[in-house]
Amino acid sequence: MEIILERNLVRVRTDFETIAAPWMQAYIQLHVKNALFLPSAMLIFSTTKYAKERELFMRQLCSYYAMTHGYSESFYLKSILKYSEKPIKIELNSPCEHECVGIELYAYDATTVDVSLYAPNAFVMAYLTAQLEGYIDAVSESSIRVTLRDEKAKVRFERFMNKRHVLHFQLQYQYDSLFMQRLYNEYFDETLEHNEIDTMIQHYTVLECHIGASQDALKQSYKKLARVYHPDRVHCENNEMVHRYTQKFQLLQEAYTALRIMR
């Protein structure tokens, strides 16, 4: 484990085993609704509501760090407590260490969907509940039933389906050939393969449009996002920033071209 105190951030780099430890899982689950999930990382913002829990977590973090490195716990605790209002970024230091979680999606019709885990997982359930909050009709230990009555709900669900990595978990969504037909009967048919459907969903997500959006809506969103993410906007920044903008710009071009051809 590494604890890096940056100007505006407490960065914690650790392994799969430590992230899965009960004391760290308890703190992560407490913030799952308001955290920002990044590839193999999670950004937790400081809130007064959980000030006591945050201090306890910092003490546990320092205790674990000092014990595993043979350092003075009091020295590190004094330093880290000065960052009590800074965000904490928890990173998995080995991206290949992922635990696969199977999730079955079943559509009864164009508005009602069941989201079920193949095996109980408290953290993933907390994450799914947070992502689908506002559309949940029923929830159990390992399943959620949601109602997607309008376009806004469908867009939220599409973004949810496109999120495949949550910290150290790899989410694997499974659904039968009728799923998309029932949920989007006017846009999908049984001739499409599973990977084709996934790719199509990703294209709409990249363009920040709902599935089935009109050509005008796709064009308008593409132009707006292309202006925002054009690499020329950050040509004076560091190479990493330029690379990220270039990747995003390329994804926008690929998505817009693909959907124009498909429609």
PARO-459839 format. One line per field, with one value per residue (C-alpha): residue in three letters; z, y, x; residue number from 1. Coordinates in steps of 0.1 Angstrom, whole numbers, m for minus. Each point is the difference from the previous one (the first is absolute). Example, Ala and Ser with C-alpha at 12.3 -4.5 7.8 and 13.67 -1.06 7.14 Angstrom:
// residues 2
r: (ALA  SER)
c3: (78  m7)
c2: (m45  34)
c1: (123  14)
k: (1  2)
//
This chain:
// residues 263
r: (MET  GLU  ILE  ILE  LEU  GLU  ARG  ASN  LEU  VAL  ARG  VAL  ARG  THR  ASP  PHE  GLU  THR  ILE  ALA  ALA  PRO  TRP  MET  GLN  ALA  TYR  ILE  GLN  LEU  HIS  VAL  LYS  ASN  ALA  LEU  PHE  LEU  PRO  SER  ALA  MET  LEU  ILE  PHE  SER  THR  THR  LYS  TYR  ALA  LYS  GLU  ARG  GLU  LEU  PHE  MET  ARG  GLN  LEU  CYS  SER  TYR  TYR  ALA  MET  THR  HIS  GLY  TYR  SER  GLU  SER  PHE  TYR  LEU  LYS  SER  ILE  LEU  LYS  TYR  SER  GLU  LYS  PRO  ILE  LYS  ILE  GLU  LEU  ASN  SER  PRO  CYS  GLU  HIS  GLU  CYS  VAL  GLY  ILE  GLU  LEU  TYR  ALA  TYR  ASP  ALA  THR  THR  VAL  ASP  VAL  SER  LEU  TYR  ALA  PRO  ASN  ALA  PHE  VAL  MET  ALA  TYR  LEU  THR  ALA  GLN  LEU  GLU  GLY  TYR  ILE  ASP  ALA  VAL  SER  GLU  SER  SER  ILE  ARG  VAL  THR  LEU  ARG  ASP  GLU  LYS  ALA  LYS  VAL  ARG  PHE  GLU  ARG  PHE  MET  ASN  LYS  ARG  HIS  VAL  LEU  HIS  PHE  GLN  LEU  GLN  TYR  GLN  TYR  ASP  SER  LEU  PHE  MET  GLN  ARG  LEU  TYR  ASN  GLU  TYR  PHE  ASP  GLU  THR  LEU  GLU  HIS  ASN  GLU  ILE  ASP  THR  MET  ILE  GLN  HIS  TYR  THR  VAL  LEU  GLU  CYS  HIS  ILE  GLY  ALA  SER  GLN  ASP  ALA  LEU  LYS  GLN  SER  TYR  LYS  LYS  LEU  ALA  ARG  VAL  TYR  HIS  PRO  ASP  ARG  VAL  HIS  CYS  GLU  ASN  ASN  GLU  MET  VAL  HIS  ARG  TYR  THR  GLN  LYS  PHE  GLN  LEU  LEU  GLN  GLU  ALA  TYR  THR  ALA  LEU  ARG  ILE  MET  ARG)
c3: (0  m7  16  m19  14  m30  1  m6  5  21  m23  12  m23  12  m11  m4  34  19  m19  9  37  22  14  m35  m15  28  m8  m38  3  21  m28  m30  m9  m2  m12  m34  m16  m23  m17  29  24  21  10  34  9  35  16  35  2  2  18  29  m24  m20  30  10  m35  0  33  m13  m32  19  24  m29  m19  30  9  m35  m5  36  3  28  0  19  m25  m30  18  10  m36  m17  24  m13  m33  17  m26  m31  m23  4  m32  4  m28  m9  m7  m22  m26  m9  34  m6  15  m26  10  m21  m4  m18  m17  m9  m16  5  m25  m11  35  26  5  26  9  19  13  m5  35  29  2  24  m16  m35  12  17  m32  m22  24  0  m38  m5  28  m8  m23  24  7  20  14  17  11  m35  m24  m10  m20  m18  m20  m29  m9  m19  m22  29  18  m31  m4  36  m5  m31  18  28  m26  m15  34  1  27  35  21  1  m14  m36  m8  m26  m12  m14  m19  m25  m36  9  25  m24  m21  30  13  m33  m24  m27  m2  5  m16  5  m28  21  20  37  m8  m27  25  26  m26  m10  36  5  m31  14  34  m15  m18  32  m19  8  m21  m32  1  m33  m25  9  37  m7  m23  26  28  m21  m10  36  15  m29  9  36  m5  m30  7  m12  32  21  m23  26  28  10  m23  22  m3  m38  m3  20  m21  m32  11  9  m33  m20  19  m9  m37  0  19  m23  m32  11  11  m32  m21  22  m2)
c2: (0  36  31  32  33  24  36  m7  m37  m30  m28  m36  m26  m35  m35  m21  m17  33  15  m31  3  5  34  14  m15  15  35  m5  m12  29  24  m21  23  32  m13  5  m34  0  m29  m20  29  18  36  7  36  13  7  13  m28  m27  20  m25  m30  18  5  m36  m11  22  m15  m35  9  13  m29  m25  20  4  m37  m13  24  1  38  22  1  33  18  m10  6  35  7  m16  16  34  m12  m7  22  m13  m27  m35  m19  m37  m17  m36  m1  m31  5  m37  m10  0  m20  m9  5  m15  21  m12  25  m10  22  m7  27  34  15  m28  m16  m23  3  m31  m11  m36  0  24  29  28  26  m5  0  33  14  m12  14  34  0  m8  20  17  m28  m29  m17  m30  m12  m31  m13  m7  15  33  7  33  19  21  21  29  9  13  m33  m19  22  m6  m38  1  17  m26  m28  16  1  m33  7  11  3  m37  m15  m8  0  m25  6  m30  2  m21  8  14  26  28  m8  4  31  17  m19  27  1  m36  m33  m36  1  21  m18  7  18  21  12  8  20  19  9  12  22  17  4  16  25  5  m8  m24  m31  8  37  18  8  37  m7  m22  27  27  m19  m11  36  12  m27  2  37  m8  m29  11  m6  35  13  m15  0  21  m25  m31  m30  m21  27  2  m38  m2  27  m16  m34  16  19  m32  m19  28  m2  m38  0  27  m17  m34  13  20  m32  m22  24)
c1: (0  10  m15  8  m10  m4  m10  m37  m3  8  11  m1  15  m6  m7  m32  4  2  m30  m20  8  m31  12  6  m31  m21  12  m3  m36  m9  10  m11  m29  21  33  15  11  29  18  15  m5  m26  0  m17  m9  0  m34  m9  m26  27  27  3  1  27  22  m4  9  31  11  m6  19  30  0  0  27  23  m4  8  30  14  m5  m12  m38  m3  23  m21  m33  9  9  m31  m25  10  m17  m33  m19  18  m14  14  8  3  19  6  37  m3  m27  0  m14  m37  m28  m26  m37  m27  m32  m30  m23  m36  m26  m37  m9  11  0  6  34  14  37  12  34  10  15  m6  24  m7  23  m12  m36  6  16  m29  m26  18  2  m37  m13  m33  m11  m1  m33  12  34  12  34  12  m26  m16  m31  m1  m26  13  m30  16  30  20  m3  10  31  9  m4  22  28  m3  3  31  18  19  27  m7  32  13  m32  m6  m37  m11  m36  m18  m34  m19  m7  m34  13  6  m30  m22  17  6  m23  2  38  12  m8  10  26  24  27  7  32  m17  m26  28  19  m32  m8  36  m3  m31  16  31  m22  m21  m32  m27  m4  m20  8  m7  27  m4  5  31  15  m7  15  30  8  m3  22  25  6  5  24  19  38  8  m16  27  30  19  m7  20  1  m24  m27  5  m2  m32  m17  12  m14  m33  m2  7  m27  m25  10  m4  m33  m15  11  m13  m34  m4  7  m23  m30)
k: (1  2  3  4  5  6  7  8  9  10  11  12  13  14  15  16  17  18  19  20  21  22  23  24  25  26  27  28  29  30  31  32  33  34  35  36  37  38  39  40  41  42  43  44  45  46  47  48  49  50  51  52  53  54  55  56  57  58  59  60  61  62  63  64  65  66  67  68  69  70  71  72  73  74  75  76  77  78  79  80  81  82  83  84  85  86  87  88  89  90  91  92  93  94  95  96  97  98  99  100  101  102  103  104  105  106  107  108  109  110  111  112  113  114  115  116  117  118  119  120  121  122  123  124  125  126  127  128  129  130  131  132  133  134  135  136  137  138  139  140  141  142  143  144  145  146  147  148  149  150  151  152  153  154  155  156  157  158  159  160  161  162  163  164  165  166  167  168  169  170  171  172  173  174  175  176  177  178  179  180  181  182  183  184  185  186  187  188  189  190  191  192  193  194  195  196  197  198  199  200  201  202  203  204  205  206  207  208  209  210  211  212  213  214  215  216  217  218  219  220  221  222  223  224  225  226  227  228  229  230  231  232  233  234  235  236  237  238  239  240  241  242  243  244  245  246  247  248  249  250  251  252  253  254  255  256  257  258  259  260  261  262  263)
//
